[in-house]
Amino acid sequence: MKKGLDREHMADILAAFPQQIAEAAHLGKDICLSGKVSQVVIAGMGGSALPGEFLQSYLDIPLPIVVVKGYELPAFVNKETLVFAISYSGNTEETIAALHEAKKRGSMIVVVSSGGKLIALARRMRLNMIIVPAGMQPRMAYAYLFIPLLNVLHQLGIIPSQEKAIAQAAQALRSTMHQRQGKLLAAKIGKRIPLVYSSSRWRAVSYKWKINFNENAKIHAFSNVFPELNHNEMSGFLNKNGNYFAVLIKDPQDHPRIQRRMRVFQQILQRHHYPFAEVVLRGPPLAKMLTGIMIGDWCSYHLALRYRTDPTPVPLIETFKKQLR
């Protein structure tokens, strides 16, 4: 039976995601920070970098939000920089290096982790920290890692309270429609290579789909955004060098020219015989983003079962980490 492949019960984690949001809504409210914030930096890798991607998509604020995926912080990071050092495991070497650098530069720091070396360092350095529940893959714990950041930014007066938006998102995700939609889409994709496209506003949604296909189904997948892909990647459809399936993530509130570009692009896909499907984002902004992501979570889950692979473990990544030691 295919469901027997899900030995670590990812389906249960996905089904319980509204509860994860509800629990995450209480995290980070006790963080006490003061001072001028001129920019926000999120340091993290893999699934632990997703909160930064989500902040960039969801928030429209006058402060720059920068995601750092590596060992070194940008030169602009200083005492007026709020740095979120995020590692779900607490043992990500790149994030630990970034934390040390942020400390040297006198930045305001909030550590987000379930434990490990990062929490030990935070305690020793007497830093603000948010400890989240352990026991998941980081890409499946993204509400625990993301929602508390909204609470911290509200506490600093950077954004208004997000309590209503969080409650709306949790309610929207209680629908089983997202699982059904994801399962149907997985059947359409089959053994093709997914290409996931969205507007630049919802880059985080298409990117989350992409990494889910990578880590859950263990296949290559790619993401890009309008209008940039119309200036380069689109040319690749003239000479087919792979068995591709395009997923277009649409928002009725996308810029009118983006909507027009998507319609014309679909005509090109049809003309060159590329299969594709649409996913339409609906609801208030936070619910729109998280439900769009959840459809992709379920799609990659069911695609993993079609490939007869357990969606949770990432053996190649773990082997690579061991070889680095």
Buried (B, 14 or more C-beta within 10 A) or exposed (E): EEEEBBEBEBBEBBBEBBEBBBBBBEBBEEBEBEEEBEBBBBBBBBBBBBBBBBBBBBBEEEBEBBBBBEBEBEEEBEEBBBBBBBBBBBBBBBBBBBBBBBBEBEBBBBBBBBBBBBBEBBEEEEBBBBBBEBEBBBBBBBBBBBBBBBBBBBBBEBBEEBEEBBBBBBBBBEEEEBBEBBBBBBEEBEEBBBBBBBBBBBBBBBBBBBBBBBBBBBBEBBBBBBBEBBEEBBEEBEEEEEEBBBBBBBBEEBBEEBBEBBEEBBEEBEEEEBBBBEBEBEBEBBBBBBBBBBBBBBBBBBBBBBBEBBBBBBEEEEEEEEEEE
